[in-house]
Amino acid sequence: MNRRIKHVWTISIVAMAAIFAMEAYWLYNQYEYSSMVKAEEMKEACAKAFETEKNIRIDKYGDIIDKYDDMIDKYDDMIDKYDDIKYNNSNVKMLIVLQIGQSVKKRKEKNKPVKSTIRYTLPDTKKKLSVKNIDMSEGVEMASRYMVSQNRRFDRSTFDSLLYAAEGIKTDIFKFVKTNRCMMKPVFSVSGGLSKTLHVKYSTNPFNMEAVEMTIPIPLSQTLKLMIWKFAASVVLLVILGFCMMYQIKTIMIQRRINAIRHEFMKNMIYEMKQPPETSDDDTTAIKIGSTLFFYELNELRHGNEKVIITSRQAELLRILAENLNKVVGREMLLKEVWGDDSYSNSMALNVQITYLRRALKSDSSLSIEAIIRKGYVLKDK
């Protein structure tokens, strides 16, 4: 292949690969960004669905939970007294031990929630739990989830309906698990490469350390789907462009090969048509091979009264073979001596010229040109 064509082909391939890589990288970044935005929307929808699902399950404990807001309001008023706050009912007893000192004042000045230690006494089992460093609203939320779960367990179908109404998706894998910690808020994580999944973990019954785990596939946005189709179309166009370039270069190479063969053919024809100089028999020297006289200057073979005219190319071949009578002459030597190079086209021409020489020498049974496989030819004189 011509060096310039190689350079053009290489540059074109590199350019197409760069275009493909940049578009793929751009699409990947768009996918990552779109997935991140969609994941945040799904996290918010899940948090709302958890809260709504809990409220739907509230039945006989509804009146108790309604009083929690009043407790939180009273809690803020009582902070300055630094006394223990007790809330008792037939279901859950809560003893709130305030963390007194400068930290309370500083947090209040900065409008931050005051962290406390809350002790719970669970009904029936009389089990006592102590949760440190939480604020009143978190403590009430823990008690709320416990009482609701005692009445009715978390309902997946309700949650799926709420999530489907908000985002048009449903949970994939769902199971109840035991945890070693209480999660006041849902815990989210995202995994996956080209197909991302949102993992959700939520404490439904914090006192019993019970939680639900689920996976939710993150769907592609409609815009990103259109981008993927556009990218696929671009890949198809790049493939078509590459095919067209290969076809054009192949056509150019075939045309160059045809031109080279035509040029070689014309050169051979001109050489073959070249006539020997006009000389008399007295001025020429005959080479005797077998019973045949070979007049090299005249391109002529004489056997008895028979005269055969051969071409200049055939005369050159016969001269070399006659000078190496009964010796093998290599193909490469014949090609370089007669044609100047050992190209494929010249090698095929050698086979043809040897065939013509055999016909020219057929009247002399003592002479024969034999082919030696993978070596060359030998002119034998019997």
Secondary structure as GFF3:
##gff-version 3
##sequence-region A 1 382
A	DSSP	alpha_helix	3	57	.	.	.	ID=ss1
A	DSSP	alpha_helix	62	66	.	.	.	ID=ss2
A	DSSP	alpha_helix	68	78	.	.	.	ID=ss3
A	DSSP	three_ten_helix	79	81	.	.	.	ID=ss4
A	DSSP	beta_strand	85	87	.	.	.	ID=ss5
A	DSSP	beta_strand	93	98	.	.	.	ID=ss6
A	DSSP	alpha_helix	102	109	.	.	.	ID=ss7
A	DSSP	beta_strand	116	121	.	.	.	ID=ss8
A	DSSP	beta_strand	128	134	.	.	.	ID=ss9
A	DSSP	alpha_helix	136	151	.	.	.	ID=ss10
A	DSSP	alpha_helix	156	167	.	.	.	ID=ss11
A	DSSP	beta_strand	173	178	.	.	.	ID=ss12
A	DSSP	beta_strand	187	191	.	.	.	ID=ss13
A	DSSP	beta_strand	197	205	.	.	.	ID=ss14
A	DSSP	three_ten_helix	206	208	.	.	.	ID=ss15
A	DSSP	beta_strand	210	217	.	.	.	ID=ss16
A	DSSP	alpha_helix	222	273	.	.	.	ID=ss17
A	DSSP	three_ten_helix	281	283	.	.	.	ID=ss18
A	DSSP	beta_strand	286	289	.	.	.	ID=ss19
A	DSSP	beta_strand	292	295	.	.	.	ID=ss20
A	DSSP	beta_strand	300	303	.	.	.	ID=ss21
A	DSSP	beta_strand	306	309	.	.	.	ID=ss22
A	DSSP	alpha_helix	312	323	.	.	.	ID=ss23
A	DSSP	beta_strand	328	330	.	.	.	ID=ss24
A	DSSP	alpha_helix	331	334	.	.	.	ID=ss25
A	DSSP	pi_helix	335	339	.	.	.	ID=ss26
A	DSSP	alpha_helix	344	360	.	.	.	ID=ss27
A	DSSP	beta_strand	367	372	.	.	.	ID=ss28
A	DSSP	beta_strand	376	381	.	.	.	ID=ss29
###
